């Protein structure tokens, strides 16, 4: 799910999956079905698996764990319940725009209770978990990948957001949708900015090539490896902030996980009351 590359959330490929994808051999579908080496076909695979070929509203859910990677030691921090709402529409010159709202809720690793604060095991401090608004983001794509410039904290930084490659094996198709961002430190003594959002979408070749199925069923694996977010107050602690997630695209709000729906209704009732209005024009 092309979710926004914000450093202090974001949820959504294990390292093993990424390594397998990097070493996989592309196997093309039969002629006339799907050819991942064709840029137009690659763009069609990406749009239909990640979003939809028409302007209907769709959803993604992701479940995963946020952790700290210090040298070679992994420390799980909390579980994540992530959801996004999206709508794609065509733009001139073959581009398309996606309006999306993403929210993430954190839960305790043992009890499963929703977290409002977090006891940081590295600093021994208990800190408040930020609450972000359910804000619409507008992403634009052409046949090669993202075309909207990085914004907010990431404005002006270098970004690589190309789509692909894709692999076909039988009726299964996988495609990468990674977003990699890097930049110089914002202040003396800070680490260089790094965002590594690694996403793989997967689905059915038959669904992708079928024009009567504008929004096929699809799954997603996601891993990110980033620098510490400021709110975690890690100071000079060495290491990286990562997550590993899995999820599915859904055709309706009712098909989303129960806890995410509950917390969305509690925290963002205006959004759940009218998704069309929430996504805007």
N, C-alpha and C positions, 0 to 999 in steps of 0.2 A: 504494500500500500504505500504510495508516495506520500508519506507523511512528512510534516515539516521538519527540517533538520535543526530543531532547537536543542541547545546543549543541555538544558536542565529538565527535559522530559523526553518523550519519544521512546516511544517504545518501539521496532519492531524488529534465522539462518545460523545455525550453529557453524563453528569453524570447520567442522568436518564436512558439512554440506557445501560450504564455499570452496573448500579444497577439492572436493569431488567435481564441482561444477567447473573449476578451472582446468581440470585434467580430462574432462569428458570429451568424447569425439562426437561431433555433430552428425546426426543421422537424419537425412532429409525424408520427408514424406513422399509418397508417390507423386509423379508429375500431375499438376492440376489441382493438388490438394493444398499443400502448404510448404513453402520454401523459405526457411529462415535466413538464407543467404541473400534474399531479395529485400532491400531496405523497406519497400512498401509493405511487404508481408510481415517484416519484423515489427513495423509500426502497428499493423493490424493486430498482431499477436499481443503486443503490449497493451494497447488500448482496451481490447475486449477482455483480457484477463485482469488487468488492474482496475478498469472502470467499466464503461459500457459504450457501445457504438452509437447509442442514441442519448436522449436527454433525460432518461428516467433517473430517479433518485435511488441510490444504492448504499450499502453499508459494508463495512469491514469490522471484524473483531480480531483482536490479538490477545493471547495469554502468554505471559512470560515472567522471567525473573530478572531483576536488576541486581548487578553485582559490582564488586571492586576487584580489579586484577592488579596485584602488587607483586612485582617480579613474576614468579610463576605460581603464586598462590591465589586461588579464587575464593572470595568471601561473598556469599549471597547476602543481599541487603533487604530486599522486599520483593513480593510478587506484584505483578501489574495486570490490570484489567483495562484494556485499551479498546476504544471504538472510534470509528470515523463514519461520517455521513458525506456523500459526494454526489455531484452531478456534473457530467461532461457536456460540452456543447461545441459545435464546429465553429472555427474561425476561418477567415480568408487564407488563401495560399496553402491549404492543407494542414494548417495548425488546428489545435483544439485547446480549450480552456477547461480546467477542472476547478469547481468551487467545492471546498471541503472544510469540514469542522472535525477536529480531533480532540478527544478528551481521554484522560488517563486517571485511573484510581489505583491507589497502592494499598496492599494488605499485608498483614503480619505473616511471616513465613510459617509460623507454627499454628497460631490460632485462626488465621484467615480473617481476622477482624480488620475493618478499614482503618488505615493509619491517618492521623491528623498531625502527629509529631513522630520524630524518629530519633532513637538513641544511637548515635553514631559510634560504632565500636572502635574506630580509630582515634577519635578525639575525645571520647567519653562525654560529649555534649549531647543534650537533647534539643533538637531544633524543630521549628515548625516546617511542615511540608507546604510549599507554595500552592496556592489555589489560582489557577489560570482561568480566564473567561473562555466561554465557548465561542471563539472568534473564527470568522470565515477567512480562509486563505484562498487566493486564486493563483493557480499554477498553470503555466502554458507550456505546450509541447509541440514540437514538429516531428518529422519522421525520424529524427536522430536523438531526441531527448528534450530535457527542460530548456526553455528559452527565457523564462522570467528571471530577472537578476536577483541574487541574494539580497535579503532585506533585513531590517532590524539590526540586531547584534552582529549579523554576518554580512552586512552591506559592504560591498567593495572587495570582498575576498574572492580568491580563486575557487571555482567550482567545476567539477567534472560530473555531469549528470546525464551521460549518454545511456541509451537503452541497449540491451543486448549484451552478449550474443544470446541466441535461443538454441535449444536442442529439442529434437523430436525423436522419440522412440516409440514405435507403434502408434497408439492413439494418445500418448502422453506428450505434452509440450511444456517446457520450462523456459523462462526468460528472466534475465537479470534486469533490475531497475535501481542500480546503486547510485548514491549521492555522496561524493567525496568533496570536502571543503577544507582548505588550509589557508592560514594567514599568519602574519607576524604577531607577536604578543601585543596586547592592547596597552600594557604599561610595563615599565622596567621591572624585571624580576619575575614576570609572569611567564608561563609556558606558551609556546606557539599554539595558535588555535588549530584544532584538528576535529573534524567531523567525519566519521566513516559509517555511513548507513548502508548496510549490505542487504538487499532484498532480492528474493527469488519468488516469482509467481509461477503457479503451475495449474494446468487444466487439460481439457480434452481437445485434440485436433479437430474432431468432428464438430464440436461446439464452436470453435473459432472460425471455421470455414463456412458454417451454416448461417446464411443471412437472416434466417427466421429466429435466430437466437442472439439478440443484440447484447445481452448481459449474461454470459455463461457462468456456471458455477466455477469457482476457482479457489485455490488455497495459496497461502503465503508463508514463507519462512523469513525471519529477519534477525539480524544481529547488528548491534552498533558498538563501536569502540571510540570513545571520546575522552576529552579532558574532563576533569572534575567540574561540575557546575558550581558557581559561586555560593549558592544557598546551602550547599552541603558543608561549607566551612572546613575544607580539608587542609588549608594552609599550605605548608611545604611538603605535605605527604606525597611521596612518589607513587606512581601507579596510574591506572586508567579506569574509566567508568564504562561499563558495558552492559548490554542486555542480550538475551536470547529468547526469541518469541516464535510462536506459530499461530496460524489463524485461518479464517475462512471469510469469503465474501457472502453477504446475505442480501436477499431481495426485499426484506422488510424489517422494520423495527422489532416486530414480534419474534423474528427469527434470531435476534441477537441474544447473547447470554443474559440470564436473569439478573445477576448482580449489576451488570453495567446498565441495564434498563432501569433498575430500581434507583441507582445513584444518579442517573441522568434526570429522571423525573424529580428527584429531590433537589438537585443542584441547579438544573437548567430547565425548568418547566416550560419556559417560553419556546425553547428549541423543540422539545418533544411534542408541544401542542401543534406546531406547524413547521414541518421540516422545509417545505417550499419557501416559506417566508424567511426562515432562518438562514437559508443559503443565499437568498437575495436574487436579484435579477441576473 
